[in-house]
Amino acid sequence: MRLESFAKLNLYLRILGRRSDHYHNLKTLFERISLFDSIVLTPRLDKKIKIRCDNPQVPSDKTNLVFRAAKILQDASKVKKGVDIKITKRIPIGSGLGGGSSNAACVLKGLNKLWGLGLSRDKLVKFSRGIGSDVAFFIYDCPFAEGRGRGDIIKPLTALKKLRLWQVVVVPRLEVPTARIYRLWDSLKLQLTRPVPDVKILSWALQKKNRSLIKETLDNNLEPVTARKYPEIRRIKEEMFKAGARIALMSGSGSAVFTLTDSKKEALVLARRLKRLKRFWQVFVTHTI
């Protein structure tokens, strides 16, 4: 079974505070984008779960979210079969684009079919919460969604289902550990110094293609925390603006930075200008999927 495991962007991300379970409450607006990893699932007659990946940085043991996804499904459903999982990586690791979470969700959905389990979406979402906060979004087959709680309470934004955005996504050659950024956010105890935009306002602005309001409401309050630790984030934004971008925002806890464009043509022109720095960064042209 061959599957495409898509990346995501956070068009909005606001950390609301630390929870008693040591996670954080947040509000976010997810967008599924066309950058993807390829996954091949091959059934095994024994119960082993084997992972192979073309990127040596990806673990092949039980620390991989993909392994955890397969194991949770296998144990909960008392499946006596195993699976070989081959991953071809295109989504950069530690970039805030959700590659690991997307892979895990892809495997949950794929094995549900491969093993003939017939589990509902709600059941798969329940399993996903034991794997990672972003996994639930990828269980839903939707281009845009609001996320609450840890990011695992998902509300598809049906008003945006026909919207297609074009982006240029720039990823520096560094891996940002999510847990470290959240610990830094806790230690800095950042105070809000300006009116807080809202997911609903951004959703409306996107629906109406109101460029000035989109610019005002795109927001990520983890960005100053990550940029403090990794100044490369600020440099990418500066170069994006020099190349002609009107807006630039970090996705998730970093390190990817993206800009929205009005068309594919504009995205390709901007990407060409930024690719002169490809020795330092990866540059992708993507769209809503």
N, C-alpha and C positions, 0 to 999 in steps of 0.2 A: 504493500500500500504506500503510495507516494502522496506526500502532504506538503502544503506551503504554510509556513509559520511566520506570520506578518509581525512587523514592529509596530510600536505606538509612539505617539507624541503626547505630552501633557500641554494642552493649550492654556490650562489654568491649573495651578497647584497651590493650595494654601494649607499650611500646617496649623491646626487649631490648638494643639496641646498634646501633652504626654498622657497616656492611659495607664490604668493600674496594672495592665498586663505588659507594660514596658514598650508597647507599640505606640503609635501616634494617631490621633483622629485627624482626618484631613477632608478637604473637598477638592475634587479635581474634575477636569474635562478631558477625557481620552479621545484621541483620534487614531484610528487604525490606518497605517500607511503602507505603501506598496513595496517597501524594502522587506525582504523575507529570507529566512533560512529554509532549506529543503530537508525534509525528514522522510526516511524510508523505514517502514515497519515490516519485518519479516517474522512470521510465527515460528516458534520453536516447539518441539514435542516435550521437552523438559520444562522445568519451571524457572530456568535461568533468565535473567534480564541483562543483556549485554549491550553496551553503548560504544559506538565508534564515532569519532569526529575528525574532520580534516584540520581542525585547529587544535594544536597540542595544549593550549591553555584551558581547554574545556575538559573538566574531569570526567572520567569514565566510571567512577565508583558511586557509592550511595550518596555522596555529597551533591551530585548533579540533580537539579530539580526534576529532570526528565525521569531519572531512576525512581525518585520519590513518588512521582505521579503514577508510574507503572506499578510500583510496589503497593501503593495504597489501593489501587483498583484491583490488583491481583488478590490481595488479602481480604478486602471487604467483600468481594464477589466470589471468594473461594475458587478462583480459577486455577486449574492444574496445568496451564500452558505457560510458556515463556515468550520472550520476544527479543529479536535483534533490532536495535535502533541505530540507524546511521544518520548522522547530522552533517549537513554541508552548511558551514557558517558564512553568512554575509553580514548579519547584524553585529556591529562591533560589541565586544564584551565590556561591561562596566560603563556603558554610555548613557544610561537612562532611557534607552529605547525599548526595554522590556524583552530582550531576546530570550533570556532564560525562562521567564514567565510564559512567554508565548509558546516556546518549545514544550513546556510542561502541559499547557492547555491543549496543544495540538495532539500530544500523546494521549491525554485523557480521552479526547473525542475520537481519536483514531482507534485506540484499543477498545473503546466501547463498541465500535463497529466490527473490528477485526475479531474480537472474542464473542461477538453476538450477544452482548449483555443487555441491550435495550434500555439502558438507564436514561432517565429524563435529564433535561438541562439543569433543573434545580438540584438533582442529586449530584451531578458533576460539579456544580458550583460549590456545593457543600464539601465535596472532597478537595476542591481547589483551595479552600480556606486553610487547609492544613499544610499547604505547600508554599504559598507566597501570596502577598497582598494583591499583586497585579494580575494573578492568574485568572481570577474570576472574569475580568473584562474580556479576555480572549476566548472564554467559553461562549460568550454571546456573539452571535453573528451579526454585528452591527458596526457601522463606520464611526459613530460618535456615541459617547455615553458619559453620564455623570457618575462619579464615584464618590462614595462617602464611607464613613467608618475608617477602616484601615486602607480604604480604596477598594474593598471587596464587596461593598453593597452597591450594586450596579443598576442604573436606570438608563436604558437606551433612549437617546434623544431622537425620537421618530421624526420630529420637524426638520431634522438635518439629514435625513436618510438619502436625499437626492443631491446633497451638496458635495462638490468635489473641489478640494483645495490643492494647490501646488506649492511645494516647499523646496528649499535648498537646505539640506542638513549637513552640518560640518562637525566632524568628530576628531578631536586631537588624539594623538597616540599615547593616551594615558588611560588607566582604568580607575574609576572613582568608586571606592567601596561605600555602598549606600549606608550601612550601619554607622560608619565613621561620620558621615555628614549629619545624620540625625543626632548623634551624640554631640557634635559641635553645635548644632542648632539649640539643643538643650542647654549647653554650657553658656552660650551667648545670651540666652533669654531675650531674643530680639523683640523689641516693641514695635507696634505698627505706628508709623509716622505719617501716614496719609490715608485718605478714605479707601476702604477696601472694596475692590471691584467684586462682582458676583458672577457665578456660573450662568445664572439665568440671563443676566444682561449680555454676557459674551455670546451665549447661544442665540439670543435675539439678534445681536449685531452680525453674527455669521450668517444667519438666515436672511437678513436684509442686505448683506454685503456692504455694511456701513464701515468703510475703511478706517475712518477716524475713531469710531467707537471701538472697533476691534483693537486698534493700537492702544487705546486707553485701558482696555479690560483684560488683555493678555497679561498673565501675571504668574510668577513663581517665587514664593518667598523663601525657597531654599537656594535660589540663585546667588544672593549676596554671601551666603554661608560657604557654598562651594567655591565661589570666586575668591573668597578670602584665603582659602587653602590652596586653590589652584588658579593663579593669575592668568593662565592660558585662556580661561573662559572669557575674561575681559578683552584679551587680545583678539580672539575670534570675533567678538561683537564689533570691535573697532574696525577690523578688516572687512566685515560684512557691510558696515555703513559706508566705508570708503568705496566698496565695489558697487554701491547703489541700493542696498537694502534700506527699507523704510522702518522695519521693525526687526528685532532679534530677541530670542528668548531661549533660555536653557530648558531642556526637557528633563523631568524627574529630578533626581539628585545629581545629574550630570553624568558624563561630560559633554554630551551632544548639545549643540546650539543650532537653532533653526530660524529661518525667516519665511514668511508667507509671501507669495507673489500673486499677481493678477492673472497669470497665464503660464502655460508650459514654456512658451518662447522666452518670456522674461526670466523664468527659472533657469533655463539652459544658458542664457547670456550671463547671468549672475554666477552660475556655477563655473563657467569658463574662466571668468575673471579670478575666482577664488582658487582654481586648480593650479595656478602658478605656485601656490604654497603647498602642493600635495606632498612634498617631502615631509611636511610636518603634520598634515591633516588629511583625513579622508573626506571627500565631498560627494554627496548623493543628491540627485534630483528625484523627488518622490511626490506621490499624490495620494489622496484619500482612496481607500479601497474598501 
